[in-house]
């Protein structure tokens, strides 16, 4: 069998899977970035261990890919306790949550991802569980229904959300500690990539690390994904050392440009500029123009484009900024500077 067509052995597959899993930090000392949050969490955990009790409930907020799930797993490791993982959308009614809570053990961590999507009845059940470690199980229906109080073991709820503003105040106030994770700067992403390259056994040049870091949107998850794609490209091309040329060629092939914009980002910008003369245009119309769901454009492409000044939100709709025009190769109109821009307007712009 030729070198290029040989199959990967079962042992090779296991080793590859283990390498991918190893990219996730296992302790606070291994966790890169978010210095203030790490320091605060470290104090919280040390105090809990000193008291011999469970840690306070913790709320982690921030954009996807910054390490909320990783931090939850680290909390369980640091506290030497089991962790139960679920998510808001997976809990369809209060009974689901009651079953999970009643099966927890003393000191166990319950990680609830996308907690802002928890159904209202389950959310109200959680209030009592977080505060008094108790749930009321309703038996029967109608006038004959009876609420039986069920005592719960002391546990730590770790909630994660990408949209903290959607959490109701009664739920948010029951968390003893709230942390917001911010985007990483390029030097921190470079440190993440160096660690990941070492775990994957890759020989990579410093310039290649910088090339990948500059296109990673300040997000470790994206950085690690791009590193694996560059590794694949170099492996297929037969390179033993990942160079900047390899990284640039691989990322260009995967349509990730020098500023981190991908195919969808450029499609949105091009639609704004070419089809709608820079806007303003409504979100649903823009989504139809690029052949994507409205939610995909709003949650995946728009935050990055707005944050980096390529697109803006106005009372009349989305517009391409002068920087956005130039990035896709067009000269912005002179009248662009007269359009009122609000980066923080969250009102819907069209039906």
Phi, psi and omega in degrees: 000137183291162181301319185283336186255003183292147181275151176279131180290157176306323178296320179296321179295319179296317180296320179295316179297320179295323180294319179296318180295329183288348180293338181280124179301147182252351181214165179298327181292334179273342184286124184262139178084182179052050187304313182296316180296317179299318180296316180294317180295321180299316179297317181300316182289321178298318180296319180296318178294322179297321179282342184073032182230175177289152176286158175299159175296141187235134175247124178248123180235159179145168180299162179296149171086008184263353174117020181294313179295320178300317179297321178298317179294324177295320178303315179296321180293316181294325180272355180054054183221155178293162177227136176250128185245128175210186181215160180305310181297336181284343180261107186270335177208171186300329181298324178299313181293320179299322179294320179293313183297319183289344181262001179289154176256168182301126177082358183293151178259130174253113178264118183245098181282153181048051186296338180290348179261014178291135177299150185302314179300319179292324178299316180292326176295325182292330180305308183292322181295320181288324187272313186248001183051054181208146172230149176258112180270120182272124179249128181090178181226160176069208183299336182271003182293141181233135177264118180256117179290134180237118181283136181252152173291156177292123181228169176244121175269125173247109179261142177234139180210144173266353183221076184298333181294342179274353178283131176293148182305317180302326179282315182298322183288345181275355176275131181284338181215131179238131180231138175248127180266130182258163176297150181276151172273172189296324180293324178292319177298322178299320177295320177299316181294320178298317178297315181295320178298320178296319180291328179274355180071035183262140172263110188226139180284154179299323179293328177292321176300314180297322180298315180290317182299322181291343182251012189262005176061021180068025186234117181304321181299316179293319180301314180294324178295316179294323178299318180294324179290323176294320176301316179300315182298314181293324180295317180292324181279353176085015180280135179272332178239131179282116180256171177298325178296317177299313182299315181295316180295318181295314183291327175294322178296323179274010174062039173250112187278183188294343178255003178095001178286136178254191184302315182294318180301313181291326178297319179295314180296317180295321178297318178300316186281311187279318186269330185239017176053037178090356180091186008284149179216146181289156184298314183295322177295319179295320179296319178297321182297328181259003176070033179235165175289150179303317182297324180295314179297318184289322187262338184257306186273314189300315182303317181291318181294319179290316183298329182259009171078019178271336182219153179224160178250127179241169177301341182260348180146187180280142176226154172273131178281173178301321179295322178295318176303311185292327183295330179262014171088023179238150177272126182292147178292152182296334183283355185298325183292349182267354182279126178292131184241135173230114180285346189245010180287120183253008180285145176293147187255342178206167180271000000 
